[in-house]
């Protein structure tokens, strides 16, 4: 498995398997960030989203729809995307760090949790879900 650094990033695919992207941890950022490189676009999320999402899934105990929406669009209620921007999550709002590019949490973060062995993700053409592996 990759080290999850800029020089050795995680190579991932969106849940339907239609797009490839890379992710790595940036500990020099404040707060520490999870960097998501999709083509020429770079999204950044607070690194703690990995542990926070894993804990939420474990507490939820069942499959949860991923959702997935750009920042400018509303997230469907009861989805991973909605949780990633909810005032009720552990950071009190967006995990995304780059204004204008804070969405798509439900698209890009779940495959990383799957690769790290923290969650299971379905890989259908649409309407994918995830659950805790613990």
C-alpha positions in Angstrom: 0.0 0.0 0.0 1.1 3.6 -0.7 2.5 5.6 2.1 0.0 8.4 1.6 2.6 11.1 1.1 2.9 13.6 -1.8 5.7 11.4 -3.2 3.8 8.1 -2.7 0.1 9.0 -2.7 -2.9 6.7 -2.4 -4.2 5.9 -5.9 -7.9 5.7 -5.7 -11.1 5.5 -7.9 -14.5 7.0 -7.3 -17.0 4.4 -6.0 -18.4 3.7 -9.5 -14.9 3.2 -10.7 -15.3 5.9 -13.4 -12.6 8.4 -12.3 -9.1 8.0 -10.8 -7.5 10.4 -8.3 -4.7 10.6 -5.7 -4.8 11.5 -2.0 -2.1 12.2 0.5 -1.7 13.6 4.0 -0.2 17.0 4.4 1.0 17.4 8.0 2.6 20.7 7.3 -0.8 22.3 6.7 -2.7 23.9 9.5 -4.8 22.1 10.3 -3.3 18.9 8.9 -4.9 18.2 5.6 -6.0 15.4 3.4 -5.1 16.5 -0.2 -7.2 15.2 -3.1 -5.7 15.7 -6.5 -8.3 15.1 -9.3 -6.7 16.0 -12.6 -5.6 19.7 -12.3 -8.1 20.3 -9.4 -6.9 20.0 -5.8 -9.4 19.7 -3.0 -8.4 19.7 0.7 -10.2 18.3 3.7 -9.2 18.3 7.4 -7.2 15.2 8.0 -9.3 14.4 11.1 -12.2 13.6 8.7 -10.7 10.1 8.3 -11.1 9.2 12.0 -14.3 11.2 12.5 -16.0 9.5 9.6 -14.9 6.1 10.7 -16.2 6.8 14.2 -19.5 8.1 12.8 -20.0 5.0 10.6 -19.3 2.7 13.5 -21.9 4.5 15.7 -24.4 4.5 12.8 -24.0 0.7 12.4 -25.6 0.3 9.0 -25.2 1.3 5.4 -25.2 5.0 4.7 -25.7 6.6 1.3 -22.7 8.5 0.0 -24.4 11.5 -1.6 -21.9 13.7 -3.3 -22.5 17.3 -4.3 -20.4 20.4 -5.2 -20.3 23.0 -2.5 -22.8 25.2 -4.3 -25.4 22.4 -4.3 -27.3 21.1 -1.3 -26.4 17.7 0.0 -29.2 15.1 0.3 -30.2 14.6 3.9 -28.9 11.4 5.6 -25.8 11.0 3.4 -22.1 11.0 4.0 -21.9 14.3 2.0 -24.5 16.0 4.3 -22.6 14.8 7.4 -19.3 16.2 6.0 -20.8 19.7 6.0 -23.2 19.5 8.9 -23.0 21.8 11.9 -23.6 18.7 14.0 -20.4 16.9 12.9 -17.3 17.0 15.2 -15.8 20.1 13.5 -19.2 22.0 13.4 -19.4 22.3 9.6 -17.3 21.8 6.5 -14.4 19.4 6.5 -13.4 20.9 3.2 -10.8 23.6 3.5 -10.8 25.4 0.2 -13.8 27.7 -0.3 -15.5 26.9 -3.5 -14.1 23.3 -3.4 -15.4 22.1 -0.1 -17.9 19.7 -1.5 -17.6 16.2 -3.0 -16.7 14.8 0.4 -19.0 11.8 -0.2 -17.3 11.1 -3.5 -13.6 11.3 -2.6 -13.2 10.4 1.1 -15.1 7.0 1.3 -12.7 5.2 -1.1 -9.8 6.2 1.1 -11.5 4.7 4.2 -12.0 1.5 2.2 -8.4 1.4 1.2 -7.3 1.9 4.8 -9.5 -1.0 5.9 -11.9 1.2 7.9 -15.0 0.9 5.8 -16.8 -1.0 3.1 -18.0 0.9 0.0 -20.4 -0.3 -2.7 -19.3 0.1 -6.3 -22.4 0.4 -8.3 -23.0 2.8 -11.2 -24.8 5.2 -8.8 -26.4 5.4 -5.4 -23.4 4.0 -3.6 -23.3 3.4 0.2 -20.7 2.7 2.9 -20.6 1.2 6.3 -18.0 0.6 9.0 -15.8 -2.4 8.7 -15.2 -2.6 12.4 
